[in-house]
Amino acid sequence: EVKLVESGGGLVQPGGSLRLSCATSGFTFSYSNMNWVRQAPGKGLEWVSNINTNTGKTLYANSVKDRFTISRDNAKNTLYLQMNRLKPEDTAVYYCQLGDTRGQGTQVTVSS
């Protein structure tokens, strides 16, 4: 059974940083492309970032490019999202995603 467990969210001031983690199990993480997606209040899901966990190639939405960094630790079966220079519009529930499967999400709130 695929299991994805996100953590690391919280309340942060604009300009601050957070690092999200996604602990995974139930599949071969090192061979799987992984995504981060987010859902802001009252809005649909928005794709944020992708990493090819075999090649390490990364992709980012324009809205987060140059501020967010996706990475992974294949030995720990864990996906990360380092978020810097956070903005109020980054407020959302963040999910890691494998195919159509997402975890329970972690709330990120950017507010002064």
C-alpha positions, 0 to 999 in steps of 0.5 A: 500500500502506497503511503505518503505522510507530509510534515513541516508546515506551519505559520511563517512571516512573509519572507520566511522559510519552511522545509516540508518533508514527505515520508513514503513507503509501499513503493520503490521511491528511487524509481518514482517521479514525485510531485508537490502540489498545493491547494489554497483556500477556495481554489483547486489543486496547483502543481508546484514541483516535480523531481525525477527521483532517478535522474534528479531532474527538477521542474517548478511552477513559475509561481515558485521558481527560484524560491522553492527547491525540491529534493529527495533522499532515496536512502530515507525514501523521503521527499523534501520541499525547501521553501524560501522567501515565502509570500502570503499567496503561498498559503495552502495545504501542501501535498506530495503526490505519486500518480493520483495518490496524495498524502493528508497534506500539511498546512502552510500559512504565510502571514504577518 
